[in-house]
Amino acid sequence: MQPTASEIAFAGEIVQLQSVLSQRRAQLDPETVKVVEDNLNVIDMAVKRARAALSKDPASGFLTRQLDNALQKKVDLLRTVALLPAST
């Protein structure tokens, strides 16, 4: 299946924000990193499931919105992490 418009639109920002998370990992509280990673795993699973469903029903507006929402949540979470203060 070809990437959706949202996947293309969010791809660059997700890569950049994941890089920020990787760079900041040592500066953040380990519990915070664990929670973030757990939530990213849940979001990634939702993206995977939405993509799989869309491959079977590519015209579904509902499934497209589900995928879009999951991608937006991923970007929002990564943005939040990028702005967190370093732990002391």
N, CA, C and O atoms as a Maestro MAE file, in Angstrom:
{
 s_m_m2io_version
 :::
 2.0.0
}

f_m_ct {
 s_m_title
 :::
 protein
 m_atom[352] {
  # First column is atom index #
  i_m_mmod_type
  r_m_x_coord
  r_m_y_coord
  r_m_z_coord
  i_m_residue_number
  s_m_chain_name
  s_m_pdb_residue_name
  s_m_pdb_atom_name
  i_m_atomic_number
  :::
  1 25 0.839 -1.183 0.000 1 A "MET " " N  " 7
  2 3 0.000 0.000 0.000 1 A "MET " " CA " 6
  3 2 0.882 1.244 0.000 1 A "MET " " C  " 6
  4 15 1.873 1.318 0.728 1 A "MET " " O  " 8
  5 25 0.518 2.197 -0.807 2 A "GLN " " N  " 7
  6 3 1.235 3.471 -0.874 2 A "GLN " " CA " 6
  7 2 0.976 4.269 0.400 2 A "GLN " " C  " 6
  8 15 -0.104 4.163 0.981 2 A "GLN " " O  " 8
  9 25 1.947 5.065 0.844 3 A "PRO " " N  " 7
  10 3 1.714 5.923 2.018 3 A "PRO " " CA " 6
  11 2 0.570 6.898 1.744 3 A "PRO " " C  " 6
  12 15 0.388 7.369 0.621 3 A "PRO " " O  " 8
  13 25 -0.189 7.186 2.791 4 A "THR " " N  " 7
  14 3 -1.277 8.150 2.659 4 A "THR " " CA " 6
  15 2 -0.693 9.566 2.680 4 A "THR " " C  " 6
  16 15 0.480 9.767 2.991 4 A "THR " " O  " 8
  17 25 -1.538 10.531 2.343 5 A "ALA " " N  " 7
  18 3 -1.101 11.932 2.355 5 A "ALA " " CA " 6
  19 2 -0.627 12.332 3.745 5 A "ALA " " C  " 6
  20 15 0.357 13.059 3.880 5 A "ALA " " O  " 8
  21 25 -1.319 11.863 4.776 6 A "SER " " N  " 7
  22 3 -0.916 12.190 6.151 6 A "SER " " CA " 6
  23 2 0.432 11.571 6.505 6 A "SER " " C  " 6
  24 15 1.269 12.207 7.146 6 A "SER " " O  " 8
  25 25 0.631 10.339 6.087 7 A "GLU " " N  " 7
  26 3 1.915 9.690 6.365 7 A "GLU " " CA " 6
  27 2 3.055 10.463 5.706 7 A "GLU " " C  " 6
  28 15 4.114 10.655 6.303 7 A "GLU " " O  " 8
  29 25 2.832 10.894 4.496 8 A "ILE " " N  " 7
  30 3 3.851 11.674 3.794 8 A "ILE " " CA " 6
  31 2 4.067 13.017 4.493 8 A "ILE " " C  " 6
  32 15 5.203 13.457 4.673 8 A "ILE " " O  " 8
  33 25 2.966 13.661 4.883 9 A "ALA " " N  " 7
  34 3 3.049 14.977 5.522 9 A "ALA " " CA " 6
  35 2 3.759 14.912 6.869 9 A "ALA " " C  " 6
  36 15 4.530 15.810 7.211 9 A "ALA " " O  " 8
  37 25 3.502 13.854 7.632 10 A "PHE " " N  " 7
  38 3 4.068 13.743 8.984 10 A "PHE " " CA " 6
  39 2 5.452 13.094 9.010 10 A "PHE " " C  " 6
  40 15 6.171 13.231 9.999 10 A "PHE " " O  " 8
  41 25 5.834 12.402 7.962 11 A "ALA " " N  " 7
  42 3 7.050 11.582 7.981 11 A "ALA " " CA " 6
  43 2 8.299 12.356 8.380 11 A "ALA " " C  " 6
  44 15 9.042 11.915 9.257 11 A "ALA " " O  " 8
  45 25 8.538 13.482 7.763 12 A "GLY " " N  " 7
  46 3 9.743 14.255 8.066 12 A "GLY " " CA " 6
  47 2 9.767 14.749 9.496 12 A "GLY " " C  " 6
  48 15 10.798 14.680 10.166 12 A "GLY " " O  " 8
  49 25 8.638 15.244 9.964 13 A "GLU " " N  " 7
  50 3 8.580 15.746 11.337 13 A "GLU " " CA " 6
  51 2 8.753 14.618 12.344 13 A "GLU " " C  " 6
  52 15 9.419 14.795 13.365 13 A "GLU " " O  " 8
  53 25 8.159 13.457 12.067 14 A "ILE " " N  " 7
  54 3 8.311 12.319 12.979 14 A "ILE " " CA " 6
  55 2 9.779 11.910 13.071 14 A "ILE " " C  " 6
  56 15 10.285 11.655 14.164 14 A "ILE " " O  " 8
  57 25 10.457 11.848 11.944 15 A "VAL " " N  " 7
  58 3 11.884 11.478 11.949 15 A "VAL " " CA " 6
  59 2 12.689 12.489 12.763 15 A "VAL " " C  " 6
  60 15 13.532 12.103 13.573 15 A "VAL " " O  " 8
  61 25 12.434 13.774 12.553 16 A "GLN " " N  " 7
  62 3 13.162 14.810 13.300 16 A "GLN " " CA " 6
  63 2 12.889 14.721 14.797 16 A "GLN " " C  " 6
  64 15 13.811 14.811 15.608 16 A "GLN " " O  " 8
  65 25 11.632 14.546 15.157 17 A "LEU " " N  " 7
  66 3 11.271 14.497 16.580 17 A "LEU " " CA " 6
  67 2 11.800 13.224 17.242 17 A "LEU " " C  " 6
  68 15 12.183 13.255 18.411 17 A "LEU " " O  " 8
  69 25 11.825 12.114 16.518 18 A "GLN " " N  " 7
  70 3 12.405 10.896 17.070 18 A "GLN " " CA " 6
  71 2 13.903 11.070 17.288 18 A "GLN " " C  " 6
  72 15 14.462 10.515 18.234 18 A "GLN " " O  " 8
  73 25 14.545 11.829 16.430 19 A "SER " " N  " 7
  74 3 15.957 12.130 16.607 19 A "SER " " CA " 6
  75 2 16.175 12.972 17.862 19 A "SER " " C  " 6
  76 15 17.123 12.747 18.614 19 A "SER " " O  " 8
  77 25 15.293 13.936 18.080 20 A "VAL " " N  " 7
  78 3 15.376 14.758 19.298 20 A "VAL " " CA " 6
  79 2 15.214 13.865 20.533 20 A "VAL " " C  " 6
  80 15 15.959 14.003 21.503 20 A "VAL " " O  " 8
  81 25 14.247 12.958 20.492 21 A "LEU " " N  " 7
  82 3 14.047 12.043 21.623 21 A "LEU " " CA " 6
  83 2 15.308 11.216 21.866 21 A "LEU " " C  " 6
  84 15 15.729 11.049 23.011 21 A "LEU " " O  " 8
  85 25 15.901 10.707 20.813 22 A "SER " " N  " 7
  86 3 17.136 9.916 20.964 22 A "SER " " CA " 6
  87 2 18.254 10.740 21.584 22 A "SER " " C  " 6
  88 15 18.982 10.256 22.451 22 A "SER " " O  " 8
  89 25 18.389 11.979 21.141 23 A "GLN " " N  " 7
  90 3 19.443 12.849 21.661 23 A "GLN " " CA " 6
  91 2 19.196 13.234 23.119 23 A "GLN " " C  " 6
  92 15 20.141 13.404 23.889 23 A "GLN " " O  " 8
  93 25 17.940 13.367 23.489 24 A "ARG " " N  " 7
  94 3 17.601 13.830 24.834 24 A "ARG " " CA " 6
  95 2 17.389 12.702 25.828 24 A "ARG " " C  " 6
  96 15 17.220 12.958 27.020 24 A "ARG " " O  " 8
  97 25 17.396 11.480 25.372 25 A "ARG " " N  " 7
  98 3 17.084 10.323 26.219 25 A "ARG " " CA " 6
  99 2 17.835 10.351 27.561 25 A "ARG " " C  " 6
  100 15 17.238 10.114 28.611 25 A "ARG " " O  " 8
  101 25 19.119 10.635 27.523 26 A "ALA " " N  " 7
  102 3 19.928 10.639 28.749 26 A "ALA " " CA " 6
  103 2 19.594 11.810 29.668 26 A "ALA " " C  " 6
  104 15 19.884 11.755 30.863 26 A "ALA " " O  " 8
  105 25 18.988 12.867 29.128 27 A "GLN " " N  " 7
  106 3 18.639 14.045 29.918 27 A "GLN " " CA " 6
  107 2 17.289 13.906 30.620 27 A "GLN " " C  " 6
  108 15 16.977 14.660 31.541 27 A "GLN " " O  " 8
  109 25 16.503 12.943 30.178 28 A "LEU " " N  " 7
  110 3 15.154 12.784 30.707 28 A "LEU " " CA " 6
  111 2 15.109 11.715 31.786 28 A "LEU " " C  " 6
  112 15 15.928 10.796 31.814 28 A "LEU " " O  " 8
  113 25 14.151 11.856 32.659 29 A "ASP " " N  " 7
  114 3 13.939 10.861 33.706 29 A "ASP " " CA " 6
  115 2 13.657 9.507 33.048 29 A "ASP " " C  " 6
  116 15 12.858 9.440 32.114 29 A "ASP " " O  " 8
  117 25 14.295 8.428 33.515 30 A "PRO " " N  " 7
  118 3 14.090 7.110 32.904 30 A "PRO " " CA " 6
  119 2 12.624 6.663 32.904 30 A "PRO " " C  " 6
  120 15 12.175 6.004 31.967 30 A "PRO " " O  " 8
  121 25 11.890 7.020 33.942 31 A "GLU " " N  " 7
  122 3 10.461 6.670 33.982 31 A "GLU " " CA " 6
  123 2 9.695 7.388 32.879 31 A "GLU " " C  " 6
  124 15 8.803 6.813 32.255 31 A "GLU " " O  " 8
  125 25 10.044 8.631 32.648 32 A "THR " " N  " 7
  126 3 9.401 9.400 31.584 32 A "THR " " CA " 6
  127 2 9.685 8.754 30.238 32 A "THR " " C  " 6
  128 15 8.779 8.598 29.420 32 A "THR " " O  " 8
  129 25 10.927 8.380 30.006 33 A "VAL " " N  " 7
  130 3 11.310 7.735 28.751 33 A "VAL " " CA " 6
  131 2 10.531 6.439 28.571 33 A "VAL " " C  " 6
  132 15 10.066 6.139 27.471 33 A "VAL " " O  " 8
  133 25 10.389 5.672 29.647 34 A "LYS " " N  " 7
  134 3 9.647 4.398 29.580 34 A "LYS " " CA " 6
  135 2 8.194 4.642 29.196 34 A "LYS " " C  " 6
  136 15 7.653 3.952 28.332 34 A "LYS " " O  " 8
  137 25 7.559 5.627 29.839 35 A "VAL " " N  " 7
  138 3 6.160 5.942 29.534 35 A "VAL " " CA " 6
  139 2 6.019 6.393 28.084 35 A "VAL " " C  " 6
  140 15 5.095 5.974 27.387 35 A "VAL " " O  " 8
  141 25 6.925 7.237 27.638 36 A "VAL " " N  " 7
  142 3 6.887 7.726 26.261 36 A "VAL " " CA " 6
  143 2 7.047 6.563 25.283 36 A "VAL " " C  " 6
  144 15 6.288 6.452 24.320 36 A "VAL " " O  " 8
  145 25 8.019 5.707 25.524 37 A "GLU " " N  " 7
  146 3 8.249 4.578 24.623 37 A "GLU " " CA " 6
  147 2 7.056 3.629 24.610 37 A "GLU " " C  " 6
  148 15 6.677 3.128 23.551 37 A "GLU " " O  " 8
  149 25 6.461 3.376 25.777 38 A "ASP " " N  " 7
  150 3 5.276 2.519 25.836 38 A "ASP " " CA " 6
  151 2 4.140 3.122 25.012 38 A "ASP " " C  " 6
  152 15 3.462 2.417 24.265 38 A "ASP " " O  " 8
  153 25 3.939 4.432 25.156 39 A "ASN " " N  " 7
  154 3 2.874 5.095 24.414 39 A "ASN " " CA " 6
  155 2 3.166 5.121 22.916 39 A "ASN " " C  " 6
  156 15 2.257 4.960 22.102 39 A "ASN " " O  " 8
  157 25 4.424 5.321 22.552 40 A "LEU " " N  " 7
  158 3 4.777 5.279 21.130 40 A "LEU " " CA " 6
  159 2 4.517 3.894 20.538 40 A "LEU " " C  " 6
  160 15 4.090 3.774 19.389 40 A "LEU " " O  " 8
  161 25 4.777 2.851 21.326 41 A "ASN " " N  " 7
  162 3 4.499 1.489 20.855 41 A "ASN " " CA " 6
  163 2 3.008 1.280 20.615 41 A "ASN " " C  " 6
  164 15 2.616 0.662 19.624 41 A "ASN " " O  " 8
  165 25 2.177 1.794 21.520 42 A "VAL " " N  " 7
  166 3 0.721 1.687 21.356 42 A "VAL " " CA " 6
  167 2 0.283 2.440 20.092 42 A "VAL " " C  " 6
  168 15 -0.507 1.930 19.297 42 A "VAL " " O  " 8
  169 25 0.799 3.642 19.922 43 A "ILE " " N  " 7
  170 3 0.448 4.442 18.746 43 A "ILE " " CA " 6
  171 2 0.921 3.754 17.463 43 A "ILE " " C  " 6
  172 15 0.186 3.705 16.477 43 A "ILE " " O  " 8
  173 25 2.139 3.226 17.476 44 A "ASP " " N  " 7
  174 3 2.654 2.537 16.291 44 A "ASP " " CA " 6
  175 2 1.802 1.318 15.938 44 A "ASP " " C  " 6
  176 15 1.612 1.010 14.762 44 A "ASP " " O  " 8
  177 25 1.288 0.625 16.958 45 A "MET " " N  " 7
  178 3 0.411 -0.516 16.707 45 A "MET " " CA " 6
  179 2 -0.903 -0.038 16.084 45 A "MET " " C  " 6
  180 15 -1.431 -0.685 15.179 45 A "MET " " O  " 8
  181 25 -1.426 1.081 16.560 46 A "ALA " " N  " 7
  182 3 -2.651 1.642 15.981 46 A "ALA " " CA " 6
  183 2 -2.423 2.037 14.525 46 A "ALA " " C  " 6
  184 15 -3.285 1.806 13.677 46 A "ALA " " O  " 8
  185 25 -1.281 2.626 14.235 47 A "VAL " " N  " 7
  186 3 -0.943 2.996 12.851 47 A "VAL " " CA " 6
  187 2 -0.871 1.742 11.987 47 A "VAL " " C  " 6
  188 15 -1.412 1.711 10.882 47 A "VAL " " O  " 8
  189 25 -0.209 0.724 12.488 48 A "LYS " " N  " 7
  190 3 -0.061 -0.530 11.739 48 A "LYS " " CA " 6
  191 2 -1.428 -1.159 11.442 48 A "LYS " " C  " 6
  192 15 -1.685 -1.612 10.327 48 A "LYS " " O  " 8
  193 25 -2.290 -1.180 12.450 49 A "ARG " " N  " 7
  194 3 -3.623 -1.769 12.262 49 A "ARG " " CA " 6
  195 2 -4.469 -0.948 11.288 49 A "ARG " " C  " 6
  196 15 -5.186 -1.503 10.455 49 A "ARG " " O  " 8
  197 25 -4.379 0.370 11.401 50 A "ALA " " N  " 7
  198 3 -5.141 1.222 10.490 50 A "ALA " " CA " 6
  199 2 -4.657 1.037 9.057 50 A "ALA " " C  " 6
  200 15 -5.464 0.982 8.129 50 A "ALA " " O  " 8
  201 25 -3.350 0.942 8.876 51 A "ARG " " N  " 7
  202 3 -2.797 0.724 7.524 51 A "ARG " " CA " 6
  203 2 -3.249 -0.620 6.970 51 A "ARG " " C  " 6
  204 15 -3.598 -0.729 5.794 51 A "ARG " " O  " 8
  205 25 -3.241 -1.644 7.824 52 A "ALA " " N  " 7
  206 3 -3.675 -2.971 7.371 52 A "ALA " " CA " 6
  207 2 -5.147 -2.942 6.969 52 A "ALA " " C  " 6
  208 15 -5.523 -3.515 5.946 52 A "ALA " " O  " 8
  209 25 -5.969 -2.287 7.756 53 A "ALA " " N  " 7
  210 3 -7.391 -2.185 7.431 53 A "ALA " " CA " 6
  211 2 -7.595 -1.373 6.155 53 A "ALA " " C  " 6
  212 15 -8.437 -1.716 5.325 53 A "ALA " " O  " 8
  213 25 -6.822 -0.296 5.999 54 A "LEU " " N  " 7
  214 3 -6.931 0.529 4.789 54 A "LEU " " CA " 6
  215 2 -6.499 -0.233 3.537 54 A "LEU " " C  " 6
  216 15 -7.012 0.018 2.446 54 A "LEU " " O  " 8
  217 25 -5.579 -1.143 3.691 55 A "SER " " N  " 7
  218 3 -5.152 -1.917 2.515 55 A "SER " " CA " 6
  219 2 -6.293 -2.797 2.010 55 A "SER " " C  " 6
  220 15 -6.341 -3.145 0.830 55 A "SER " " O  " 8
  221 25 -7.207 -3.152 2.906 56 A "LYS " " N  " 7
  222 3 -8.369 -3.961 2.514 56 A "LYS " " CA " 6
  223 2 -9.541 -3.092 2.070 56 A "LYS " " C  " 6
  224 15 -10.397 -3.542 1.310 56 A "LYS " " O  " 8
  225 25 -9.581 -1.852 2.542 57 A "ASP " " N  " 7
  226 3 -10.688 -0.944 2.213 57 A "ASP " " CA " 6
  227 2 -10.127 0.466 2.017 57 A "ASP " " C  " 6
  228 15 -10.358 1.347 2.846 57 A "ASP " " O  " 8
  229 25 -9.391 0.680 0.924 58 A "PRO " " N  " 7
  230 3 -8.691 1.947 0.727 58 A "PRO " " CA " 6
  231 2 -9.592 3.175 0.581 58 A "PRO " " C  " 6
  232 15 -9.117 4.302 0.716 58 A "PRO " " O  " 8
  233 25 -10.860 2.979 0.314 59 A "ALA " " N  " 7
  234 3 -11.769 4.119 0.144 59 A "ALA " " CA " 6
  235 2 -12.439 4.545 1.442 59 A "ALA " " C  " 6
  236 15 -13.235 5.483 1.449 59 A "ALA " " O  " 8
  237 25 -12.125 3.867 2.537 60 A "SER " " N  " 7
  238 3 -12.795 4.145 3.809 60 A "SER " " CA " 6
  239 2 -12.328 5.467 4.418 60 A "SER " " C  " 6
  240 15 -11.171 5.614 4.812 60 A "SER " " O  " 8
  241 25 -13.240 6.406 4.483 61 A "GLY " " N  " 7
  242 3 -12.931 7.671 5.140 61 A "GLY " " CA " 6
  243 2 -12.701 7.488 6.622 61 A "GLY " " C  " 6
  244 15 -11.852 8.160 7.207 61 A "GLY " " O  " 8
  245 25 -13.448 6.586 7.238 62 A "PHE " " N  " 7
  246 3 -13.290 6.309 8.667 62 A "PHE " " CA " 6
  247 2 -11.884 5.805 8.965 62 A "PHE " " C  " 6
  248 15 -11.228 6.297 9.883 62 A "PHE " " O  " 8
  249 25 -11.420 4.829 8.197 63 A "LEU " " N  " 7
  250 3 -10.081 4.269 8.432 63 A "LEU " " CA " 6
  251 2 -8.989 5.297 8.157 63 A "LEU " " C  " 6
  252 15 -7.977 5.343 8.857 63 A "LEU " " O  " 8
  253 25 -9.200 6.113 7.145 64 A "THR " " N  " 7
  254 3 -8.236 7.177 6.853 64 A "THR " " CA " 6
  255 2 -8.147 8.141 8.023 64 A "THR " " C  " 6
  256 15 -7.053 8.547 8.413 64 A "THR " " O  " 8
  257 25 -9.303 8.514 8.592 65 A "ARG " " N  " 7
  258 3 -9.297 9.414 9.760 65 A "ARG " " CA " 6
  259 2 -8.634 8.745 10.963 65 A "ARG " " C  " 6
  260 15 -7.931 9.409 11.724 65 A "ARG " " O  " 8
  261 25 -8.846 7.452 11.145 66 A "GLN " " N  " 7
  262 3 -8.204 6.731 12.254 66 A "GLN " " CA " 6
  263 2 -6.685 6.777 12.101 66 A "GLN " " C  " 6
  264 15 -5.965 7.023 13.068 66 A "GLN " " O  " 8
  265 25 -6.215 6.545 10.908 67 A "LEU " " N  " 7
  266 3 -4.775 6.607 10.651 67 A "LEU " " CA " 6
  267 2 -4.253 8.022 10.874 67 A "LEU " " C  " 6
  268 15 -3.220 8.216 11.514 67 A "LEU " " O  " 8
  269 25 -4.966 9.001 10.348 68 A "ASP " " N  " 7
  270 3 -4.572 10.397 10.525 68 A "ASP " " CA " 6
  271 2 -4.498 10.756 12.009 68 A "ASP " " C  " 6
  272 15 -3.550 11.407 12.448 68 A "ASP " " O  " 8
  273 25 -5.500 10.331 12.776 69 A "ASN " " N  " 7
  274 3 -5.529 10.629 14.217 69 A "ASN " " CA " 6
  275 2 -4.363 9.978 14.950 69 A "ASN " " C  " 6
  276 15 -3.751 10.597 15.820 69 A "ASN " " O  " 8
  277 25 -4.056 8.741 14.605 70 A "ALA " " N  " 7
  278 3 -2.935 8.048 15.249 70 A "ALA " " CA " 6
  279 2 -1.617 8.763 14.935 70 A "ALA " " C  " 6
  280 15 -0.780 8.943 15.819 70 A "ALA " " O  " 8
  281 25 -1.440 9.164 13.689 71 A "LEU " " N  " 7
  282 3 -0.217 9.882 13.318 71 A "LEU " " CA " 6
  283 2 -0.129 11.230 14.038 71 A "LEU " " C  " 6
  284 15 0.949 11.632 14.478 71 A "LEU " " O  " 8
  285 25 -1.253 11.921 14.155 72 A "GLN " " N  " 7
  286 3 -1.265 13.201 14.861 72 A "GLN " " CA " 6
  287 2 -0.907 13.010 16.328 72 A "GLN " " C  " 6
  288 15 -0.180 13.821 16.901 72 A "GLN " " O  " 8
  289 25 -1.413 11.944 16.938 73 A "LYS " " N  " 7
  290 3 -1.083 11.667 18.343 73 A "LYS " " CA " 6
  291 2 0.409 11.392 18.509 73 A "LYS " " C  " 6
  292 15 1.019 11.811 19.492 73 A "LYS " " O  " 8
  293 25 0.985 10.690 17.548 74 A "LYS " " N  " 7
  294 3 2.416 10.408 17.609 74 A "LYS " " CA " 6
  295 2 3.220 11.700 17.540 74 A "LYS " " C  " 6
  296 15 4.148 11.903 18.323 74 A "LYS " " O  " 8
  297 25 2.863 12.569 16.604 75 A "VAL " " N  " 7
  298 3 3.551 13.855 16.471 75 A "VAL " " CA " 6
  299 2 3.371 14.684 17.738 75 A "VAL " " C  " 6
  300 15 4.329 15.280 18.231 75 A "VAL " " O  " 8
  301 25 2.158 14.725 18.264 76 A "ASP " " N  " 7
  302 3 1.890 15.499 19.481 76 A "ASP " " CA " 6
  303 2 2.729 14.994 20.651 76 A "ASP " " C  " 6
  304 15 3.311 15.791 21.388 76 A "ASP " " O  " 8
  305 25 2.795 13.677 20.826 77 A "LEU " " N  " 7
  306 3 3.587 13.113 21.917 77 A "LEU " " CA " 6
  307 2 5.059 13.442 21.738 77 A "LEU " " C  " 6
  308 15 5.724 13.847 22.691 77 A "LEU " " O  " 8
  309 25 5.570 13.274 20.536 78 A "LEU " " N  " 7
  310 3 6.986 13.566 20.286 78 A "LEU " " CA " 6
  311 2 7.296 15.053 20.473 78 A "LEU " " C  " 6
  312 15 8.365 15.405 20.973 78 A "LEU " " O  " 8
  313 25 6.373 15.918 20.078 79 A "ARG " " N  " 7
  314 3 6.577 17.358 20.304 79 A "ARG " " CA " 6
  315 2 6.636 17.659 21.796 79 A "ARG " " C  " 6
  316 15 7.483 18.429 22.250 79 A "ARG " " O  " 8
  317 25 5.741 17.053 22.548 80 A "THR " " N  " 7
  318 3 5.721 17.261 23.993 80 A "THR " " CA " 6
  319 2 7.041 16.831 24.617 80 A "THR " " C  " 6
  320 15 7.595 17.539 25.458 80 A "THR " " O  " 8
  321 25 7.538 15.688 24.212 81 A "VAL " " N  " 7
  322 3 8.805 15.191 24.747 81 A "VAL " " CA " 6
  323 2 9.948 16.125 24.376 81 A "VAL " " C  " 6
  324 15 10.843 16.373 25.184 81 A "VAL " " O  " 8
  325 25 9.917 16.634 23.173 82 A "ALA " " N  " 7
  326 3 10.986 17.536 22.723 82 A "ALA " " CA " 6
  327 2 11.044 18.792 23.582 82 A "ALA " " C  " 6
  328 15 12.104 19.404 23.711 82 A "ALA " " O  " 8
  329 25 9.910 19.184 24.174 83 A "LEU " " N  " 7
  330 3 9.853 20.405 24.983 83 A "LEU " " CA " 6
  331 2 10.005 20.159 26.474 83 A "LEU " " C  " 6
  332 15 10.031 21.112 27.253 83 A "LEU " " O  " 8
  333 25 10.105 18.909 26.885 84 A "LEU " " N  " 7
  334 3 10.240 18.629 28.320 84 A "LEU " " CA " 6
  335 2 11.563 19.150 28.845 84 A "LEU " " C  " 6
  336 15 12.584 19.086 28.161 84 A "LEU " " O  " 8
  337 25 11.536 19.671 30.077 85 A "PRO " " N  " 7
  338 3 12.801 20.087 30.682 85 A "PRO " " CA " 6
  339 2 13.649 18.871 31.044 85 A "PRO " " C  " 6
  340 15 13.117 17.792 31.307 85 A "PRO " " O  " 8
  341 25 14.935 19.046 31.056 86 A "ALA " " N  " 7
  342 3 15.836 17.975 31.460 86 A "ALA " " CA " 6
  343 2 15.636 17.674 32.936 86 A "ALA " " C  " 6
  344 15 15.356 18.575 33.726 86 A "ALA " " O  " 8
  345 25 15.780 16.398 33.311 87 A "SER " " N  " 7
  346 3 15.673 16.058 34.729 87 A "SER " " CA " 6
  347 2 16.939 16.498 35.436 87 A "SER " " C  " 6
  348 15 18.015 16.549 34.839 87 A "SER " " O  " 8
  349 25 16.802 16.808 36.691 88 A "THR " " N  " 7
  350 3 17.972 17.283 37.441 88 A "THR " " CA " 6
  351 2 18.416 16.271 38.457 88 A "THR " " C  " 6
  352 15 19.386 16.504 39.177 88 A "THR " " O  " 8
  :::
 }
 m_bond[351] {
  # First column is bond index #
  i_m_from
  i_m_to
  i_m_order
  :::
  1 1 2 1
  2 2 3 1
  3 3 4 2
  4 3 5 1
  5 5 6 1
  6 6 7 1
  7 7 8 2
  8 7 9 1
  9 9 10 1
  10 10 11 1
  11 11 12 2
  12 11 13 1
  13 13 14 1
  14 14 15 1
  15 15 16 2
  16 15 17 1
  17 17 18 1
  18 18 19 1
  19 19 20 2
  20 19 21 1
  21 21 22 1
  22 22 23 1
  23 23 24 2
  24 23 25 1
  25 25 26 1
  26 26 27 1
  27 27 28 2
  28 27 29 1
  29 29 30 1
  30 30 31 1
  31 31 32 2
  32 31 33 1
  33 33 34 1
  34 34 35 1
  35 35 36 2
  36 35 37 1
  37 37 38 1
  38 38 39 1
  39 39 40 2
  40 39 41 1
  41 41 42 1
  42 42 43 1
  43 43 44 2
  44 43 45 1
  45 45 46 1
  46 46 47 1
  47 47 48 2
  48 47 49 1
  49 49 50 1
  50 50 51 1
  51 51 52 2
  52 51 53 1
  53 53 54 1
  54 54 55 1
  55 55 56 2
  56 55 57 1
  57 57 58 1
  58 58 59 1
  59 59 60 2
  60 59 61 1
  61 61 62 1
  62 62 63 1
  63 63 64 2
  64 63 65 1
  65 65 66 1
  66 66 67 1
  67 67 68 2
  68 67 69 1
  69 69 70 1
  70 70 71 1
  71 71 72 2
  72 71 73 1
  73 73 74 1
  74 74 75 1
  75 75 76 2
  76 75 77 1
  77 77 78 1
  78 78 79 1
  79 79 80 2
  80 79 81 1
  81 81 82 1
  82 82 83 1
  83 83 84 2
  84 83 85 1
  85 85 86 1
  86 86 87 1
  87 87 88 2
  88 87 89 1
  89 89 90 1
  90 90 91 1
  91 91 92 2
  92 91 93 1
  93 93 94 1
  94 94 95 1
  95 95 96 2
  96 95 97 1
  97 97 98 1
  98 98 99 1
  99 99 100 2
  100 99 101 1
  101 101 102 1
  102 102 103 1
  103 103 104 2
  104 103 105 1
  105 105 106 1
  106 106 107 1
  107 107 108 2
  108 107 109 1
  109 109 110 1
  110 110 111 1
  111 111 112 2
  112 111 113 1
  113 113 114 1
  114 114 115 1
  115 115 116 2
  116 115 117 1
  117 117 118 1
  118 118 119 1
  119 119 120 2
  120 119 121 1
  121 121 122 1
  122 122 123 1
  123 123 124 2
  124 123 125 1
  125 125 126 1
  126 126 127 1
  127 127 128 2
  128 127 129 1
  129 129 130 1
  130 130 131 1
  131 131 132 2
  132 131 133 1
  133 133 134 1
  134 134 135 1
  135 135 136 2
  136 135 137 1
  137 137 138 1
  138 138 139 1
  139 139 140 2
  140 139 141 1
  141 141 142 1
  142 142 143 1
  143 143 144 2
  144 143 145 1
  145 145 146 1
  146 146 147 1
  147 147 148 2
  148 147 149 1
  149 149 150 1
  150 150 151 1
  151 151 152 2
  152 151 153 1
  153 153 154 1
  154 154 155 1
  155 155 156 2
  156 155 157 1
  157 157 158 1
  158 158 159 1
  159 159 160 2
  160 159 161 1
  161 161 162 1
  162 162 163 1
  163 163 164 2
  164 163 165 1
  165 165 166 1
  166 166 167 1
  167 167 168 2
  168 167 169 1
  169 169 170 1
  170 170 171 1
  171 171 172 2
  172 171 173 1
  173 173 174 1
  174 174 175 1
  175 175 176 2
  176 175 177 1
  177 177 178 1
  178 178 179 1
  179 179 180 2
  180 179 181 1
  181 181 182 1
  182 182 183 1
  183 183 184 2
  184 183 185 1
  185 185 186 1
  186 186 187 1
  187 187 188 2
  188 187 189 1
  189 189 190 1
  190 190 191 1
  191 191 192 2
  192 191 193 1
  193 193 194 1
  194 194 195 1
  195 195 196 2
  196 195 197 1
  197 197 198 1
  198 198 199 1
  199 199 200 2
  200 199 201 1
  201 201 202 1
  202 202 203 1
  203 203 204 2
  204 203 205 1
  205 205 206 1
  206 206 207 1
  207 207 208 2
  208 207 209 1
  209 209 210 1
  210 210 211 1
  211 211 212 2
  212 211 213 1
  213 213 214 1
  214 214 215 1
  215 215 216 2
  216 215 217 1
  217 217 218 1
  218 218 219 1
  219 219 220 2
  220 219 221 1
  221 221 222 1
  222 222 223 1
  223 223 224 2
  224 223 225 1
  225 225 226 1
  226 226 227 1
  227 227 228 2
  228 227 229 1
  229 229 230 1
  230 230 231 1
  231 231 232 2
  232 231 233 1
  233 233 234 1
  234 234 235 1
  235 235 236 2
  236 235 237 1
  237 237 238 1
  238 238 239 1
  239 239 240 2
  240 239 241 1
  241 241 242 1
  242 242 243 1
  243 243 244 2
  244 243 245 1
  245 245 246 1
  246 246 247 1
  247 247 248 2
  248 247 249 1
  249 249 250 1
  250 250 251 1
  251 251 252 2
  252 251 253 1
  253 253 254 1
  254 254 255 1
  255 255 256 2
  256 255 257 1
  257 257 258 1
  258 258 259 1
  259 259 260 2
  260 259 261 1
  261 261 262 1
  262 262 263 1
  263 263 264 2
  264 263 265 1
  265 265 266 1
  266 266 267 1
  267 267 268 2
  268 267 269 1
  269 269 270 1
  270 270 271 1
  271 271 272 2
  272 271 273 1
  273 273 274 1
  274 274 275 1
  275 275 276 2
  276 275 277 1
  277 277 278 1
  278 278 279 1
  279 279 280 2
  280 279 281 1
  281 281 282 1
  282 282 283 1
  283 283 284 2
  284 283 285 1
  285 285 286 1
  286 286 287 1
  287 287 288 2
  288 287 289 1
  289 289 290 1
  290 290 291 1
  291 291 292 2
  292 291 293 1
  293 293 294 1
  294 294 295 1
  295 295 296 2
  296 295 297 1
  297 297 298 1
  298 298 299 1
  299 299 300 2
  300 299 301 1
  301 301 302 1
  302 302 303 1
  303 303 304 2
  304 303 305 1
  305 305 306 1
  306 306 307 1
  307 307 308 2
  308 307 309 1
  309 309 310 1
  310 310 311 1
  311 311 312 2
  312 311 313 1
  313 313 314 1
  314 314 315 1
  315 315 316 2
  316 315 317 1
  317 317 318 1
  318 318 319 1
  319 319 320 2
  320 319 321 1
  321 321 322 1
  322 322 323 1
  323 323 324 2
  324 323 325 1
  325 325 326 1
  326 326 327 1
  327 327 328 2
  328 327 329 1
  329 329 330 1
  330 330 331 1
  331 331 332 2
  332 331 333 1
  333 333 334 1
  334 334 335 1
  335 335 336 2
  336 335 337 1
  337 337 338 1
  338 338 339 1
  339 339 340 2
  340 339 341 1
  341 341 342 1
  342 342 343 1
  343 343 344 2
  344 343 345 1
  345 345 346 1
  346 346 347 1
  347 347 348 2
  348 347 349 1
  349 349 350 1
  350 350 351 1
  351 351 352 2
  :::
 }
}
